[in-house]
Amino acid sequence: MPHLRSRRRLALAVPVALSLTASLGFLPSAASAAPLTAEATHAADGPNLAYVVNTRADHHTIASVRKAITAAGGSIVMTYDRIGVIVVHSSNPGFATAIRRVRGVDSAGATRTAPLPAQSTTDVGTPEVLSAERVADAQAADGQDPLEPLQWDLPAIKADKAHEKTLGSRNVTVAVIDTGVDDTHPDIAPNFDRQASANCVSGKPDTTDGAWRPSASESPHGTHVAGEIAGAKNGVGITGVAPGVQVAGIKVANPNGYFYTEAVVCGFVWAAEHGVDVTNNSYYTDPWYFNCTTDPDQKALVDAITRASRYAERKGAVNVAAAGNESYDLASDSITDPVSPNDSTPSDRVIDPHECFDIPTQLPGVVTVAATGAKGIKSSFSNYGLGMIDIAAPGGDSTTYQKPEPPATSGLILGPLPGGTWGYMAGTSMATPHVAGVAALIKSTHPHASAALVKALLYAEADATPCTDPYDINGDGKVDAVCEGPKNHNGFYGFGTADALAAVTK
């Protein structure tokens, strides 16, 4: 089925002008022991790029590598000692090659293929805004927030029934690692955790008040996601999956809409060190959709984010990530990636998804989420793959394919937008916060549970969902995707569809 792709895949179009937001992301590291050569320190100036340098995480090694970085023409932005990741800027075109030869360096690579950009914005797709008239016309039942009848996705995972038991605990925080969160929105403000929020765009956390918010010209993506997770049940707007937990905003997308490695590393480390219980990752890390471990730059990016996400998990966070919106079979032998590198000149390249990884989606330990529509079937756009998808949740789809039951009218997911409004969006980006919300409810019910136990319960309590066979989503008589595996573990739905009621009763 053909898709219209945006430059960055934060938005993807399907029939009825769906605005679909993307997700997406392991790697062994290689060590070298050669000293830095003198030639490396005198290389001609080139474009100013950002790099990650991954080292052994002991004080002596990090101190030694920091000196070598300076000698090689690098400027250190941030050092994450606990995971051995150093963020660097350098205009020395030979920087990465030189620093890889330094004793104690496991890997090093540029995080982009274009120079550090000017601070400008690019429209990456806009949601369908709910008009004031439609907001006023919404008819809610007793105990519902005004727009809740339009949220077909809540009963799809039994969140409405779960809310009769509990709304979740304020001792649980979900961090939205994303484009920024508007904490002034009336559906988000009551549950916002300012202490766990920051701006990580540069690779170094900025805790200036409000730094985590998107500007008026930036994507509303993170605000929508935050509301889906923890929109307050307060008589205003929508209701989140876990409306009693707290939500934090960790901004990692720059004004151009890029999620670069240094920002994502900062985001995971910040979450790890600020008591976050769940992280939501509805993006893939730019500029490579798939990062191949045979390429030294891409290998370094996977290594750095693997270290950071693993650190967050060791500190107790469950990391949840979106599977992506290209209808790719992530378990196939090969995939044609036409969008990488997306910050310079992309070209078609055929990759093996078992060796080239979508990060953080394919990182070890990460919960990978596929999207379903209003009929509970895999969304037309959702990536899939046996052994790649862990769980499924509502992410929306065109009403041409999956039409919700009245009074809901849109097959997309309703959520808050910056500036106090609401709108519809769709994608695996919208499925992921449903799972993050259910994980938060599990943590609320089992406050002493480890990240591993929360994940085990998430999978065990999911509603087993059999393969859709044949999968002919547009009804043209042709199979659009092939699902493999049994009812309780298959390529479309993983262990099944997330179940919020089971999260609070089992």
C-alpha positions as CSV (number, residue, x, y, z in Angstrom):
1,M,0.0,0.0,0.0
2,P,1.6,3.3,-1.0
3,H,2.3,5.9,1.7
4,L,3.1,9.6,1.5
5,R,6.2,10.3,3.5
6,S,7.2,13.5,5.2
7,R,10.8,14.6,5.3
8,R,11.2,13.4,8.8
9,R,8.4,10.9,9.3
10,L,7.0,12.7,12.3
11,A,3.9,12.8,10.2
12,L,2.7,10.4,7.6
13,A,-0.3,10.7,5.4
14,V,-2.9,8.0,4.6
15,P,-6.5,8.4,3.3
16,V,-8.6,11.1,4.9
17,A,-5.4,13.1,5.6
18,L,-4.3,11.2,8.7
19,S,-1.5,13.0,10.5
20,L,0.7,10.1,11.6
21,T,3.6,10.4,13.9
22,A,6.5,8.1,13.8
23,S,8.7,6.2,16.1
24,L,11.4,4.2,15.8
25,G,16.3,2.0,17.2
26,F,21.8,-2.0,19.7
27,L,25.0,-2.9,19.2
28,P,28.2,-4.5,20.4
29,S,31.1,-2.2,20.9
30,A,34.6,-2.5,19.6
31,A,37.7,-1.4,21.5
32,S,41.1,-0.1,20.2
33,A,44.3,0.7,22.0
34,A,46.4,2.9,19.7
35,P,47.5,6.4,21.0
36,L,46.2,9.6,19.3
37,T,48.5,10.5,16.4
38,A,50.0,13.9,16.1
39,E,48.6,14.2,12.5
40,A,45.0,14.1,13.9
41,T,45.5,17.3,15.8
42,H,46.4,19.4,12.7
43,A,43.6,18.4,10.3
44,A,42.0,21.1,8.2
45,D,38.8,22.6,9.4
46,G,35.5,21.0,8.2
47,P,31.8,21.4,9.0
48,N,31.1,21.7,12.8
49,L,29.5,18.3,13.7
50,A,28.3,16.7,16.9
51,Y,29.8,13.4,18.0
52,V,29.4,10.8,20.7
53,V,32.5,9.1,22.1
54,N,31.9,5.8,24.0
55,T,34.5,4.8,26.5
56,R,35.0,2.5,29.5
57,A,33.2,4.0,32.4
58,D,36.0,4.4,34.8
59,H,37.4,7.7,36.0
60,H,40.9,7.2,34.7
61,T,39.8,6.2,31.2
62,I,37.3,9.1,30.9
63,A,39.8,11.6,32.1
64,S,42.4,10.3,29.6
65,V,39.9,10.3,26.7
66,R,38.7,13.8,27.5
67,K,42.3,15.1,27.1
68,A,42.6,13.2,23.8
69,I,39.3,14.8,22.6
70,T,40.7,18.3,23.2
71,A,43.9,17.4,21.4
72,A,42.0,16.2,18.4
73,G,40.1,19.4,18.1
74,G,37.0,18.5,20.0
75,S,35.0,20.7,22.3
76,I,33.3,18.7,25.1
77,V,29.6,19.5,25.6
78,M,28.8,16.9,28.3
79,T,30.3,13.8,29.9
80,Y,28.0,11.1,31.2
81,D,30.5,9.3,33.4
82,R,28.1,6.6,34.6
83,I,27.7,5.2,31.1
84,G,30.9,6.3,29.5
85,V,29.4,8.6,26.9
86,I,30.9,11.9,26.0
87,V,29.1,14.5,23.7
88,V,31.5,16.5,21.6
89,H,31.5,19.2,18.9
90,S,34.3,19.3,16.4
91,S,35.1,20.8,13.0
92,N,38.0,18.5,12.5
93,P,36.9,16.1,9.7
94,G,39.3,13.5,11.0
95,F,38.1,13.7,14.5
96,A,36.1,10.4,14.7
97,T,38.9,8.4,13.0
98,A,41.5,9.8,15.3
99,I,39.6,9.4,18.5
100,R,38.7,5.7,17.7
101,R,42.4,4.9,18.0
102,V,42.6,6.3,21.5
103,R,43.1,3.7,24.3
104,G,39.8,3.1,26.2
105,V,37.5,4.3,23.4
106,D,35.0,1.6,22.4
107,S,33.4,3.6,19.6
108,A,32.9,7.1,18.3
109,G,30.9,8.7,15.5
110,A,29.2,11.7,14.2
111,T,25.5,12.0,15.2
112,R,24.6,13.8,11.9
113,T,25.7,14.2,8.3
114,A,25.1,17.9,8.0
115,P,26.6,20.8,10.0
116,L,25.0,21.8,13.3
117,P,21.9,23.6,12.0
118,A,20.7,27.1,12.5
119,Q,17.7,27.4,14.8
120,S,14.9,27.3,12.3
121,T,11.7,25.4,12.1
122,T,10.1,23.0,9.5
123,D,6.5,22.1,9.5
124,V,6.3,18.3,9.8
125,G,2.6,17.8,9.7
126,T,-0.3,19.3,11.6
127,P,-3.0,17.4,13.5
128,E,-6.7,17.8,12.9
129,V,-7.7,20.4,15.4
130,L,-11.0,20.0,17.2
131,S,-13.1,23.1,16.6
132,A,-14.6,25.1,19.5
133,E,-18.0,24.1,18.2
134,R,-17.3,20.4,18.3
135,V,-15.8,20.8,21.8
136,A,-19.0,22.6,22.9
137,D,-21.3,20.0,21.3
138,A,-19.6,17.0,23.0
139,Q,-22.1,15.1,25.2
140,A,-20.4,13.3,28.1
141,A,-22.1,10.8,30.5
142,D,-21.9,11.3,34.2
143,G,-18.3,10.8,35.5
144,Q,-16.8,11.4,32.1
145,D,-14.6,14.3,30.9
146,P,-16.4,16.4,28.2
147,L,-14.5,14.9,25.2
148,E,-14.2,11.3,26.6
149,P,-17.1,10.0,24.4
150,L,-14.9,10.7,21.4
151,Q,-12.1,8.6,22.8
152,W,-12.9,5.2,21.4
153,D,-9.3,4.2,22.3
154,L,-10.0,4.1,26.1
155,P,-12.7,1.3,26.1
156,A,-10.5,-0.5,23.4
157,I,-8.0,-1.2,26.2
158,K,-10.6,-1.2,29.0
159,A,-9.2,2.0,30.5
160,D,-12.7,3.3,31.2
161,K,-13.3,0.3,33.4
162,A,-9.8,0.6,35.0
163,H,-10.7,4.2,36.1
164,E,-13.6,2.8,38.2
165,K,-10.9,1.1,40.2
166,T,-8.1,3.6,40.3
167,L,-6.7,6.5,38.3
168,G,-3.2,5.6,39.1
169,S,-0.7,6.8,41.8
170,R,0.9,10.3,41.9
171,N,4.0,8.5,43.1
172,V,4.5,7.2,39.5
173,T,6.0,9.5,36.8
174,V,6.1,8.9,33.1
175,A,8.6,10.9,31.1
176,V,7.7,11.9,27.6
177,I,11.0,12.0,25.7
178,D,9.8,14.0,22.7
179,T,9.3,17.4,21.1
180,G,8.4,19.1,24.3
181,V,5.3,19.3,26.5
182,D,3.1,22.3,27.1
183,D,2.6,21.9,30.9
184,T,0.2,24.9,30.9
185,H,-2.5,23.0,29.1
186,P,-5.5,22.4,31.4
187,D,-5.4,18.7,30.8
188,I,-1.7,18.4,31.6
189,A,-1.0,21.0,34.3
190,P,-2.6,19.1,37.2
191,N,-0.3,16.1,36.7
192,F,2.9,17.7,35.5
193,D,6.2,16.9,37.2
194,R,8.5,19.9,36.8
195,Q,11.3,18.4,38.8
196,A,11.7,15.5,36.3
197,S,11.4,17.8,33.2
198,A,14.2,19.3,31.2
199,N,15.4,20.4,27.7
200,C,18.0,18.0,26.4
201,V,18.3,19.2,22.8
202,S,22.0,20.2,23.0
203,G,23.0,16.9,24.7
204,K,23.2,18.7,28.1
205,P,20.2,19.2,30.3
206,D,18.7,22.7,30.6
207,T,16.4,23.1,33.5
208,T,15.4,26.7,32.9
209,D,11.8,27.1,33.8
210,G,9.7,26.1,30.8
211,A,12.6,24.9,28.7
212,W,10.8,21.7,28.1
213,R,7.9,23.4,26.3
214,P,7.6,23.5,22.5
215,S,7.6,27.0,20.9
216,A,4.6,28.1,18.9
217,S,6.2,27.0,15.7
218,E,7.4,23.5,16.9
219,S,5.6,20.2,16.7
220,P,2.6,19.6,19.1
221,H,3.6,15.9,19.1
222,G,4.9,15.7,22.7
223,T,2.0,17.5,24.2
224,H,-0.5,15.2,22.5
225,V,1.5,12.1,23.8
226,A,1.6,13.5,27.3
227,G,-2.2,14.0,27.4
228,E,-2.8,10.5,26.1
229,I,-0.8,9.1,29.0
230,A,-1.9,11.3,31.9
231,G,-4.6,13.8,30.8
232,A,-6.3,14.7,34.1
233,K,-9.8,13.5,34.9
234,N,-10.8,17.0,35.9
235,G,-14.0,17.9,34.0
236,V,-12.0,19.4,31.1
237,G,-11.2,18.0,27.7
238,I,-10.0,14.4,27.4
239,T,-9.0,11.7,29.9
240,G,-5.6,10.0,29.8
241,V,-5.0,6.2,30.2
242,A,-3.5,6.9,33.6
243,P,-5.1,10.2,34.7
244,G,-3.8,10.0,38.3
245,V,-0.1,9.6,37.6
246,Q,2.4,12.3,36.9
247,V,3.9,13.2,33.5
248,A,7.2,14.9,32.8
249,G,8.5,16.5,29.6
250,I,12.0,15.8,28.3
251,K,12.5,17.8,25.1
252,V,14.9,16.1,22.7
253,A,13.8,17.3,19.3
254,N,15.5,20.5,18.0
255,P,13.5,23.2,16.3
256,N,14.1,21.5,12.9
257,G,12.3,18.4,14.2
258,Y,15.4,16.2,14.5
259,F,16.0,13.8,17.3
260,Y,19.8,13.5,17.4
261,T,21.7,10.9,19.5
262,E,23.2,13.3,22.0
263,A,19.8,14.6,22.9
264,V,18.3,11.1,23.3
265,V,21.2,10.0,25.5
266,C,20.6,13.0,27.7
267,G,16.9,12.3,27.8
268,F,17.4,8.7,29.0
269,V,20.1,9.7,31.6
270,W,18.0,12.5,32.9
271,A,15.0,10.2,33.3
272,A,17.2,7.6,35.0
273,E,18.5,10.1,37.6
274,H,15.1,11.8,38.4
275,G,13.0,8.9,39.5
276,V,11.1,8.3,36.3
277,D,9.2,5.0,36.2
278,V,8.3,4.8,32.5
279,T,9.7,6.6,29.5
280,N,7.7,7.1,26.3
281,N,9.7,7.2,23.0
282,S,7.5,8.0,20.0
283,Y,10.3,8.7,17.5
284,Y,13.3,7.3,15.8
285,T,16.8,8.7,16.3
286,D,18.0,10.9,13.3
287,P,19.5,10.9,10.8
288,W,19.4,7.1,10.1
289,Y,16.2,5.2,10.2
290,F,18.2,2.0,10.6
291,N,21.7,2.2,12.1
292,C,24.1,-0.5,10.7
293,T,26.7,-1.8,13.1
294,T,29.1,-2.3,10.2
295,D,29.4,1.5,9.8
296,P,31.6,3.1,12.6
297,D,29.5,6.2,12.9
298,Q,26.2,4.4,13.1
299,K,27.6,1.8,15.4
300,A,28.6,4.5,17.9
301,L,25.1,6.0,17.9
302,V,23.6,2.6,18.7
303,D,26.2,2.0,21.4
304,A,25.5,5.4,23.1
305,I,21.7,5.0,23.2
306,T,21.9,1.4,24.2
307,R,24.1,2.5,27.2
308,A,21.7,5.3,28.1
309,S,18.4,3.2,27.8
310,R,20.0,0.3,29.7
311,Y,21.0,2.8,32.4
312,A,17.5,4.1,32.7
313,E,16.1,0.5,33.0
314,R,18.7,-0.4,35.7
315,K,17.5,2.6,37.6
316,G,13.9,1.3,37.4
317,A,12.4,2.8,34.2
318,V,10.4,0.8,31.7
319,N,11.3,2.1,28.3
320,V,8.4,2.0,25.7
321,A,8.9,2.8,22.0
322,A,6.9,3.0,18.9
323,A,7.4,0.5,16.1
324,G,7.2,2.9,13.2
325,N,4.7,3.7,10.4
326,E,6.1,2.3,7.1
327,S,4.3,-1.1,7.1
328,Y,7.8,-2.7,7.3
329,D,8.2,-6.3,8.3
330,L,11.0,-5.8,10.8
331,A,11.6,-9.6,10.9
332,S,12.2,-9.8,7.2
333,D,15.6,-10.5,5.5
334,S,15.8,-7.1,4.0
335,I,14.2,-3.7,3.9
336,T,14.7,-0.8,1.5
337,D,15.3,2.4,3.5
338,P,14.8,5.4,1.3
339,V,15.0,8.2,3.9
340,S,18.5,7.9,5.4
341,P,20.3,10.1,6.1
342,N,17.4,12.5,6.4
343,D,19.5,15.6,7.3
344,S,21.4,15.7,4.0
345,T,21.0,13.5,0.9
346,P,19.0,10.3,1.4
347,S,19.3,7.4,-1.0
348,D,17.7,4.0,-1.3
349,R,19.7,1.4,0.6
350,V,18.9,-2.2,1.3
351,I,19.5,-3.1,4.9
352,D,19.2,-6.3,7.1
353,P,17.0,-5.3,10.1
354,H,18.8,-8.0,12.1
355,E,22.1,-6.0,11.7
356,C,20.9,-2.5,11.1
357,F,18.7,-1.2,14.0
358,D,15.9,1.2,14.4
359,I,16.8,3.0,17.7
360,P,15.4,3.1,20.3
361,T,12.7,0.7,19.0
362,Q,15.0,-2.3,18.5
363,L,17.2,-1.8,21.5
364,P,17.4,-4.6,24.1
365,G,14.9,-4.3,26.9
366,V,12.7,-1.8,25.1
367,V,9.0,-2.5,24.8
368,T,8.1,-2.2,21.1
369,V,4.6,-1.1,20.3
370,A,2.5,-1.7,17.2
371,A,-0.7,0.3,16.4
372,T,-4.3,-0.9,16.0
373,G,-7.3,0.9,14.7
374,A,-10.9,1.3,15.9
375,K,-11.8,-2.3,14.9
376,G,-8.8,-3.7,16.9
377,I,-6.9,-4.6,13.7
378,K,-3.3,-3.7,12.9
379,S,-3.3,-0.1,11.6
380,S,-2.7,0.1,7.9
381,F,0.6,1.9,8.4
382,S,2.0,0.0,11.5
383,N,5.3,-1.8,11.3
384,Y,5.2,-5.4,12.4
385,G,7.3,-8.6,12.6
386,L,7.4,-11.8,14.6
387,G,9.8,-11.4,17.6
388,M,10.0,-7.6,16.9
389,I,6.6,-6.5,18.3
390,D,6.0,-6.9,22.0
391,I,2.5,-5.5,22.4
392,A,-0.2,-3.5,20.5
393,A,-2.4,-0.6,21.4
394,P,-4.7,1.9,19.7
395,G,-2.9,4.3,17.4
396,G,-5.7,5.1,15.0
397,D,-6.4,4.5,11.3
398,S,-8.4,6.0,8.5
399,T,-12.2,5.6,8.9
400,T,-12.1,4.1,5.4
401,Y,-10.3,1.1,7.0
402,Q,-11.5,1.1,10.6
403,K,-14.5,3.2,11.6
404,P,-15.3,3.6,15.3
405,E,-18.7,3.1,17.0
406,P,-20.7,6.3,17.7
407,P,-20.5,8.8,19.3
408,A,-16.9,8.7,18.2
409,T,-16.6,10.0,14.6
410,S,-12.9,9.9,13.9
411,G,-10.6,6.9,13.6
412,L,-7.7,8.9,15.0
413,I,-6.6,9.5,18.6
414,L,-7.8,12.6,20.4
415,G,-5.4,14.5,22.6
416,P,-4.4,17.9,23.8
417,L,-2.4,20.4,21.7
418,P,-0.3,23.3,22.9
419,G,-2.3,26.4,23.7
420,G,-5.2,24.8,25.4
421,T,-6.8,23.1,22.4
422,W,-7.4,19.5,21.4
423,G,-6.9,17.6,18.1
424,Y,-6.7,14.2,16.4
425,M,-3.4,12.5,15.5
426,A,-2.5,8.9,14.6
427,G,0.5,6.6,14.3
428,T,2.5,4.2,16.3
429,S,3.4,7.4,18.2
430,M,-0.1,7.4,19.5
431,A,-0.1,3.7,20.3
432,T,3.0,3.9,22.5
433,P,1.5,6.3,25.1
434,H,-1.4,3.9,25.6
435,V,1.1,1.2,26.6
436,A,3.2,3.7,28.7
437,G,-0.1,4.6,30.5
438,V,-0.9,0.9,31.2
439,A,2.7,0.3,32.4
440,A,2.2,3.3,34.8
441,L,-1.0,1.7,36.1
442,I,0.8,-1.5,36.7
443,K,3.5,0.4,38.6
444,S,0.8,2.1,40.6
445,T,-0.8,-1.2,41.5
446,H,2.6,-2.8,42.2
447,P,4.7,0.1,43.6
448,H,7.7,-2.1,44.5
449,A,7.9,-3.9,41.1
450,S,11.1,-3.8,39.2
451,A,11.2,-2.7,35.6
452,A,11.5,-6.3,34.5
453,L,8.4,-7.3,36.6
454,V,6.4,-4.4,35.2
455,K,7.2,-5.6,31.7
456,A,6.4,-9.2,32.5
457,L,3.0,-8.2,33.9
458,L,2.4,-5.9,30.9
459,Y,2.8,-8.9,28.6
460,A,1.1,-11.5,30.7
461,E,-2.0,-9.3,31.2
462,A,-2.3,-8.3,27.6
463,D,-5.4,-9.6,25.7
464,A,-4.1,-12.3,23.4
465,T,-5.0,-11.1,19.8
466,P,-4.8,-13.7,17.0
467,C,-3.3,-12.9,13.6
468,T,-5.5,-11.1,11.2
469,D,-5.4,-13.5,8.3
470,P,-5.8,-12.6,5.5
471,Y,-4.8,-9.0,6.2
472,D,-6.4,-7.0,3.4
473,I,-6.9,-3.7,5.1
474,N,-8.2,-1.8,2.0
475,G,-10.4,-4.6,0.7
476,D,-8.9,-4.8,-2.8
477,G,-8.4,-8.5,-2.7
478,K,-4.7,-8.4,-2.2
479,V,-2.9,-9.3,1.1
480,D,-1.2,-6.2,2.5
481,A,0.9,-7.9,5.2
482,V,1.4,-11.4,6.5
483,C,1.1,-12.1,10.2
484,E,3.1,-15.0,11.7
485,G,2.8,-16.6,15.1
486,P,0.2,-17.9,17.5
487,K,-2.6,-16.0,19.3
488,N,-0.5,-15.1,22.3
489,H,2.7,-14.0,20.5
490,N,2.6,-13.0,16.8
491,G,4.1,-10.4,14.4
492,F,1.1,-8.0,14.4
493,Y,0.2,-7.8,18.1
494,G,3.1,-9.3,20.0
495,F,1.8,-10.7,23.3
496,G,-1.6,-9.1,22.6
497,T,-3.4,-5.8,23.1
498,A,-2.7,-3.8,26.2
499,D,-5.2,-4.2,29.0
500,A,-5.6,-1.4,31.5
501,L,-8.2,-3.1,33.6
502,A,-6.0,-6.1,34.2
503,A,-3.2,-3.7,35.1
504,V,-5.2,-2.5,38.1
505,T,-6.9,-5.7,39.2
506,K,-4.2,-8.4,38.8
